[in-house]
């Protein structure tokens, strides 16, 4: 059995394209039939990095402190260390 997650995905797709059932693939890899189907579908859509997976984090952080405020806070922290 393959080691990394990406290798598992490629192995599942290779086996499915060879005609093996999704149930048998899922059972041998310790995954669900739905997981196998998802990666076969992503492979069919294409792209060179289909097995890499998608980014899961948010595209932006709406509540992130603005850079100007962050730099002021850091400056105050440095200044307060010098005072003590």
N, C-alpha and C positions, 0 to 999 in steps of 0.2 A: 504494500500500500504506500502511496505517496506521502510526503511529510508535510509540506507547507499547504496552507489553505488554497493558494493559487494552483498548486499541483493537483490537489484533490479535485478542484473544479475542472481542470483540463482532463484528468483521468475520467471523471464522470461523463463528460461530453464525448470523449473518444469512445468509451464503452457503449454509450447510447447510440452513437452513429454507426457502431459496429453491429447494432441490432439487439443488444442486451436490454432486458426490460428495466424500466425505471425502478421498480420495486426491488429487483435483485441488486442493482447498483447501490441504491440507498441503503439496503440492509448491510452490504459488505463494507460500505464506507462509514456506516454509523450515522447516516443522515436521513432526511425524509424524502419521500417521492417528490414532494413539492419543491424541495431544494434542488433536486436533480433537474426537474422541469424548468426551474428558473434559470439555471446556468446553461441549459441547452438553448433556451429562448434567447438569452443574451449572446450566445455564440452565433446564433442565426442572424441576429441584427447586425453583427459584425464589429469592426473596429479591432485594432491591433491589441488593445489592452482590455479586452472584454473580461478576462479572467481576474483582472486586478481588483475588481469591485468598485463600488462607487464611494465617494466621499460622504461620510455620515454626519459631519458637523454642520452647524448652520453656516450659511453663506456670509452672513454678517452678524455683528454683535450690537444690537440697537442700544443696549444700556452700557456700552463700554465708555469708560472715562475718556474725554477728549485728550489728545496728545498734549495740548498746552497746559491743562490742569495737571496731568501726570508729571510733566517736567517741573512744574511749580512745587508739587508735593515732594518730589525727589530733592529739589533744591533746599526746601525747608528741612528735610530730614538731615541732609548733609550739614546745613548750617547749625542745626540743633546739636549735632555730635561735636561740632567745634566749640560750642559754648560750654558744654559740660566738662 
